[in-house]
Amino acid sequence: MYALYRFITSAIFLPVSLIGQYVRDDRMRQRSGIYSESLIRHISGSPRIWIHAVSVGEVGVAASVIHALKTMMPDCAIVLSTTTMQGQNCARLKLGSMAVCIYAPLDFPQAVRKALSAIRPDMMIFLETEIWPNWLTECRVRGIRTALINGRISVRSIRKYLKIKPLLTEVFGGIDLFSMIGEEDAERIRLLGAPAEKIVINGNAKYELLTGSEDSKIPENMARLYNTCGQPVFVSGSTRKHEEEIILKAYRDILRIFPDTLLIIAPRHIKRSERIGKLIIQHGLSCQFRTQLNRTPRTAPIVILDTIGELQAVYSIASVVFCGGSLVPLGGQNIMEPAVWEKPVFYGPSTEDFQDARVLLEKHGGGVMVKDGHDLAQKVIYYLSHPEEAVIIGKCAKQALLHYKGAAARHVKDICHLTELQKSKLY
């Protein structure tokens, strides 16, 4: 099956390579496997470790892993690749000089070969569910150690992966380490063909940098920016299409009991901000965009967060938090982020992509599952009416978050073991 995949991707590469050679856009050139000499010169240190993330969420995991790597292997060189522009910007902002940030090559044999020849990594680390057959196979051919770190296979995704199990089994044979989040992830990757002796369980590094990230100035600054004046604040984070309709109906119910409640909606994709604004008007409500607040004081009852990277800070002023992607069947979003600020975390039934976090939150008593919009409204009203209970739940959520401390270090210890094996082969 891999031979067919390789044939198809090789054929598709020709037009892409022509574009990459003649355009000046760095992203397109790098995705074709072309990296400038000036960029390569910035990569110094040994061993040379290339980590691949996709976008903003995976960059957070990468940052945790990189901090642990630099502690255990201070002389190592780190290259971090992303797929999206948002991920690239986030990586540069979070990591500065700790890593050389690039765009990942597309999974075409020719692009991957060019990229590996340019970067020359000693080890290749893929995060979470990044499984690229050509990339992994080319690493194996070159004797480059490979690892899947913070690996997770959700209930939703395994159904799709099982359809291509023959391809995955073939590719997985060449991966040296599967460092998975939990037991269920380990079992699913084994079912897909990963050799059992290469699978370890090390926890979720996604939340590592969240612990200890609190700054007392952040809530003060956010309260001033959003002009909260002590009123209840209902934050709906990372909402998806069709969810805002549910949230707005719930909000109207909340307003009947708590008429001064401020609603902050943070869509998962900010390009939807204007559409959400129109929806709010259709509901007979008014809103402002976050980007307007630097010039105009907040007076509207609803604010749409149309900026990237600010949601974590906004959670600090919440009375209650709803995490999106969960009242629609999309697997949920990061339900641990509000726990940093000891906030009660609400989410819908669909949390398949964050199952380990949900189980841990509920085990500690820090998570509140809502069935639908009506249930959301009723539970928000209840906890706004009983703030002392909201405080208790928030503290429990924080305790659940602290459970993840040390996960990045555990993943990195296994990476270090692989680098030692690599050295023993060379000498």
C-alpha positions in Angstrom: 0.0 0.0 0.0 2.9 2.4 0.7 4.2 1.8 -2.8 0.9 3.2 -4.2 1.0 6.2 -1.8 4.6 6.9 -2.9 3.7 6.7 -6.6 0.7 9.1 -6.2 2.6 11.7 -4.1 5.6 11.6 -6.5 3.4 12.3 -9.5 1.7 15.2 -7.7 5.0 16.8 -6.7 6.0 18.1 -10.2 3.7 21.1 -10.5 4.3 21.9 -6.8 8.0 21.9 -7.3 7.8 24.3 -10.2 5.8 26.7 -8.1 8.3 26.3 -5.3 11.3 27.1 -7.5 9.9 30.3 -9.1 7.9 32.0 -6.3 9.5 34.2 -3.8 7.1 33.2 -1.0 9.3 31.6 1.7 6.4 29.4 3.0 5.8 27.8 -0.5 9.5 27.3 -1.1 10.0 25.7 2.3 7.0 23.5 1.8 8.7 22.3 -1.4 11.8 21.4 0.6 13.8 24.4 -0.3 15.6 26.2 2.7 18.0 29.1 2.3 21.7 28.8 3.3 21.3 31.7 5.7 18.6 29.8 7.6 20.6 26.6 7.8 23.6 28.5 9.2 21.5 29.4 12.3 21.2 25.7 13.2 24.1 25.0 15.6 24.6 22.4 18.3 24.5 18.6 18.7 22.6 16.4 18.5 20.4 18.1 15.9 16.7 17.4 16.7 13.9 18.3 14.3 10.4 18.5 15.9 7.3 18.8 13.7 4.1 20.4 14.9 1.1 21.5 12.9 -0.3 24.7 14.3 -0.8 26.7 17.5 -2.0 23.8 19.7 0.9 21.5 18.8 3.4 24.4 19.2 2.4 24.5 22.9 3.3 20.9 23.2 6.6 21.5 21.3 7.5 24.4 23.6 7.1 22.1 26.7 9.2 19.4 25.1 11.9 21.9 23.9 12.2 23.4 27.4 12.8 19.9 28.8 15.2 19.0 26.0 17.3 22.1 26.6 17.4 21.2 30.3 18.6 17.6 29.7 20.6 18.3 26.5 21.7 21.9 26.7 24.0 21.6 23.6 21.3 20.2 21.3 20.1 22.1 18.2 16.4 22.4 17.8 14.5 22.9 14.5 10.8 23.3 14.8 8.6 23.0 11.8 4.9 24.0 11.5 2.3 23.7 8.7 0.3 26.9 9.3 1.2 30.5 9.4 -0.5 30.9 12.8 1.6 28.1 14.1 4.8 29.6 12.7 4.1 33.0 14.3 3.2 31.4 17.6 6.4 29.3 17.5 8.7 32.3 16.9 6.9 34.2 19.7 7.1 31.4 22.3 10.6 30.1 21.6 12.7 33.0 20.3 16.3 31.8 19.8 15.6 28.4 21.5 14.7 26.9 18.1 15.1 27.6 14.4 11.5 27.8 13.1 10.7 26.6 9.6 7.7 25.5 7.5 7.4 21.7 7.1 7.9 20.1 3.7 4.8 18.6 2.1 4.8 14.8 2.3 6.1 14.3 -1.3 9.2 12.0 -1.6 11.2 14.7 -3.5 10.3 17.5 -1.0 11.1 15.4 2.0 14.5 14.3 0.6 15.5 17.9 -0.1 14.4 19.0 3.4 16.3 16.2 5.2 19.4 16.8 3.1 19.3 20.5 4.0 18.4 20.2 7.7 20.4 17.0 8.4 18.7 16.0 11.7 20.1 13.3 14.0 16.5 12.7 15.2 13.1 13.4 13.9 10.2 13.9 16.4 6.5 14.1 15.3 3.9 15.4 17.7 0.5 13.9 18.6 -1.0 12.5 15.4 1.5 13.7 12.8 2.1 10.5 10.8 3.6 11.2 7.3 4.6 8.0 5.4 7.1 9.5 3.0 8.8 11.6 5.6 9.1 8.6 8.0 10.3 6.2 5.4 13.0 8.6 4.2 14.2 9.0 7.8 14.4 5.2 8.1 16.4 5.0 4.8 18.9 7.6 6.1 19.2 6.0 9.6 17.6 9.0 11.3 15.9 8.0 14.6 12.2 8.8 14.7 9.7 9.2 17.5 6.0 10.0 17.9 5.8 12.1 21.1 2.7 13.0 23.1 1.0 10.6 20.8 -2.8 10.4 20.9 -5.3 8.6 18.8 -8.9 9.7 19.5 -12.1 7.6 19.3 -13.1 9.6 16.2 -9.7 9.4 14.4 -9.1 5.6 14.9 -12.1 4.8 12.6 -10.4 6.7 9.8 -7.0 5.2 10.5 -8.3 1.7 10.5 -9.2 2.1 6.9 -5.5 2.6 6.0 -4.1 0.1 8.6 -2.0 -1.7 6.0 -0.2 1.5 5.1 0.2 2.5 8.8 1.5 -0.9 9.8 4.2 -0.7 7.1 5.2 2.8 8.2 5.1 2.2 11.9 7.7 -0.6 11.6 10.3 2.1 11.0 9.4 4.3 14.0 11.7 3.9 17.0 9.5 5.2 19.8 5.8 5.7 20.4 5.6 7.9 23.5 1.8 8.1 24.1 -0.4 10.2 26.4 -2.5 7.4 28.0 -3.3 3.8 28.0 -6.2 4.1 25.5 -3.9 6.0 23.1 -1.3 3.2 23.5 -3.8 0.5 22.8 -5.2 2.3 19.7 -1.7 2.8 18.2 -1.0 -0.9 18.9 -4.2 -1.8 17.1 -3.0 0.2 14.1 0.2 -1.8 13.8 2.7 -0.1 16.2 5.1 -2.7 17.7 4.1 -3.2 21.4 7.8 -3.1 22.5 8.2 0.4 21.2 5.2 1.9 23.0 5.5 3.8 26.3 3.0 5.9 28.2 4.3 9.3 29.5 1.2 11.6 30.0 0.2 14.8 28.3 2.8 17.5 27.8 0.3 19.8 26.3 -0.4 21.5 29.6 3.1 21.6 31.0 3.8 25.2 30.3 0.3 26.2 31.6 1.3 25.4 35.2 3.2 28.3 36.7 2.2 30.6 33.9 -0.1 32.8 36.0 0.7 36.4 36.3 -1.3 38.6 38.7 -1.1 41.5 36.3 -3.0 39.6 33.6 -6.4 39.6 35.3 -6.0 43.3 36.2 -5.1 44.2 32.6 -7.9 42.1 31.2 -10.5 43.5 33.6 -9.4 47.0 32.7 -9.5 46.3 28.9 -12.9 44.6 29.1 -14.3 47.2 31.5 -15.8 44.4 33.7 -16.6 46.6 36.7 -17.2 43.5 38.9 -20.0 42.1 36.7 -20.3 38.3 35.9 -18.2 37.3 32.9 -19.2 34.3 30.8 -16.3 33.2 28.4 -17.1 30.8 25.5 -13.7 29.7 24.2 -12.8 28.1 20.9 -16.4 28.0 19.6 -17.2 26.3 16.3 -19.8 26.8 13.6 -23.4 26.4 14.9 -22.3 26.6 18.5 -22.6 30.4 18.7 -26.4 30.0 18.0 -26.7 27.6 21.0 -24.6 29.9 23.2 -26.6 33.0 22.3 -29.9 31.3 23.2 -28.4 30.2 26.5 -27.1 33.8 27.1 -30.5 35.3 26.7 -31.7 32.9 29.4 -28.8 33.9 31.6 -29.6 37.6 31.1 -33.1 37.1 32.6 -31.5 36.3 36.0 -28.1 38.2 35.6 -28.9 41.1 33.3 -25.4 42.6 33.5 -23.5 39.4 32.5 -20.7 40.1 29.9 -20.4 37.4 27.2 -17.0 37.0 25.5 -17.1 34.7 22.5 -13.7 33.5 21.1 -14.3 31.6 17.8 -11.8 28.8 17.0 -11.3 30.5 13.6 -11.3 34.3 13.8 -12.2 34.6 10.1 -15.7 33.8 11.3 -15.9 36.9 13.6 -17.9 39.1 11.3 -20.5 36.3 10.7 -20.8 35.9 14.4 -21.3 39.6 14.8 -24.2 39.5 12.3 -25.7 36.5 14.2 -25.6 38.5 17.4 -27.5 41.4 15.8 -30.1 38.9 14.5 -30.7 37.9 18.2 -31.4 41.6 19.0 -28.1 42.0 20.9 -25.1 44.3 20.4 -21.4 43.5 20.3 -18.0 44.9 19.9 -14.8 43.3 18.5 -11.7 42.9 20.7 -9.7 44.8 18.1 -11.9 47.9 18.8 -11.2 48.0 22.5 -7.8 49.6 22.2 -9.6 52.7 20.8 -13.1 52.5 22.3 -14.2 51.5 25.8 -16.2 48.3 26.1 -19.9 49.1 26.5 -21.6 46.3 24.6 -22.8 43.2 26.5 -20.9 40.9 24.1 -17.3 41.0 22.9 -16.0 38.8 20.0 -12.4 37.9 20.5 -11.0 38.5 17.0 -7.3 38.2 18.0 -4.9 35.2 18.2 -3.2 34.1 21.4 -5.2 36.1 23.9 -7.8 33.6 25.0 -5.7 32.2 27.8 -5.5 35.7 29.3 -9.2 36.3 28.8 -10.0 33.2 30.9 -8.4 34.9 33.9 -11.5 37.3 34.2 -14.1 34.6 33.7 -16.7 33.7 36.3 -17.5 30.6 34.3 -16.0 29.1 31.1 -17.5 27.1 28.3 -15.0 25.2 26.0 -16.3 24.9 22.5 -16.3 22.2 19.8 -18.2 20.1 22.3 -21.9 21.0 21.8 -21.4 20.0 18.2 -19.8 16.7 17.2 -16.2 18.0 16.7 -14.3 16.4 19.6 -13.9 19.4 21.8 -11.2 21.9 22.4 -8.6 22.4 25.1 -10.6 22.1 28.3 -7.6 22.4 30.6 -6.6 26.0 29.7 -9.2 27.7 32.0 -8.0 25.5 34.9 -4.8 27.6 35.1 -6.9 30.4 36.6 -9.0 28.1 38.8 -12.1 28.5 36.7 -15.0 26.0 36.6 -14.8 24.4 33.2 -18.0 23.6 31.2 -18.1 21.5 28.1 -20.6 19.5 26.0 -20.8 15.8 25.3 -18.3 15.7 22.4 -14.8 15.7 24.0 -13.3 12.7 22.2 -10.1 14.6 21.3 -9.5 15.6 24.9 -10.8 12.4 26.6 -7.9 12.1 29.0 -8.3 15.7 30.2 -12.1 15.3 30.7 -11.6 12.1 32.7 -9.0 13.8 34.9 -11.1 16.9 35.4 -14.2 14.9 36.4 -12.1 12.7 38.7 -11.0 15.8 40.6 -14.4 17.4 40.5 -13.3 20.3 38.3 -15.3 19.7 35.1 -19.0 20.3 34.4 -20.6 18.5 31.4 -23.7 20.1 29.9 -26.1 18.2 27.6 -27.3 21.1 25.4 -27.9 24.9 25.4 -30.7 24.7 28.0 -28.5 22.7 30.3 -25.6 25.2 29.8 -27.9 28.2 30.7 -29.2 26.4 33.8 -25.7 25.4 35.1 -24.2 28.9 34.4 -27.1 30.5 36.3 -26.6 28.0 39.2 -22.9 28.7 39.6 -23.3 32.5 39.2 -25.9 32.2 42.0 -23.5 30.0 44.1 -20.1 31.6 43.6 -18.6 29.8 46.5 -19.3 26.5 44.7 -17.8 27.8 41.5 -14.6 28.7 43.5 -14.4 25.1 44.8 -14.8 23.6 41.3 -12.2 26.0 40.0 -9.7 24.9 42.6 -10.4 21.2 41.8 -9.8 22.0 38.1 -6.4 23.5 39.0 -5.5 20.3 40.9 -6.3 18.2 37.9 -4.0 20.4 35.8 -1.1 19.9 38.2 -1.4 16.2 37.6 0.3 16.7 34.2 3.4 18.2 35.6 6.5 16.4 34.6 5.0 14.8 31.4 7.3 16.6 29.1 10.4 15.5 31.0 9.2 11.9 30.9 8.8 12.1 27.1 12.3 13.7 26.8 14.0 11.0 28.9 12.9 8.4 26.3 14.2 10.7 23.5 17.5 11.0 25.3 17.7 7.2 25.5 17.2 7.1 21.7 20.0 9.6 21.1 22.3 7.4 23.3 21.4 4.4 21.1 22.2 6.5 18.0 25.7 7.4 19.5 26.4 3.8 20.3 25.7 2.9 16.6 28.1 5.6 15.4 31.0 4.8 17.7 
